[in-house]
Amino acid sequence: MAASRFEEPARPVTAQTRAGLTCPACGSPDVAQVLGDNGGVSYVCTSCGHSWS
C-alpha cells in the first residue's frame, strides 16, 4: 500500500538512532560513524554533511 502524501516516509532504524545520536547542526538522526587514520572515531551527518568527533 502506498503512503499517503501527508505521511513522512519511514526512516530506517540504525544503531545511532536507537542510541539517540543526532546531528548537532540540523538535528537529523541520519548519522554515520567514520573511523579516522589515527584510530579515532568521528561522525558525519548524511543529511547536511556536518562532521564532528
N, C-alpha and C positions, 0 to 999 in steps of 0.2 A: 504494500500500500504506500502510495506516495505521500510525503509530508505536506502538510498544508503550507501555503505561502506565508502563513502567520507564525509558523513554528521554526525555531532555530534548529539547524542540523545538529545531531548528537555529536559531542566531542569524544574522541577515544579516551578511555581511562588509562593513564600511564602511571608509573611509579611516582613520578613527580607530582601529578595532580592528587594522588592519594595522600602524599606526604604534605600537601598544602603549598608546594613550591610554585610561586607565580613571579612573573616579571615585575621588578620594582619600577620599571619605566611605564609600562602600559597595563599591567595587571593581568595579562594573558596567562593561562595555565599551560600554554604550548611552549615548554622549555626543554631544551636538550642539554645533556651533560657532555662536556668535552674534556678530554684528557690532554694536558699540556706536555711539552717536551721534557720538562723537569719533573714530571710525575704529579704535578698539581692538578686539581680539578677546577674547571670553570663551567659556567652555564651560559647558554645563548638562547634568546627568545626567538622562536621560529616565526613569530608574527611580526615583530618590529625590528629584529636584528640586534637589539641591545645585548651586550655581554657583560658578565661580572663574575667574580670569584669569591 
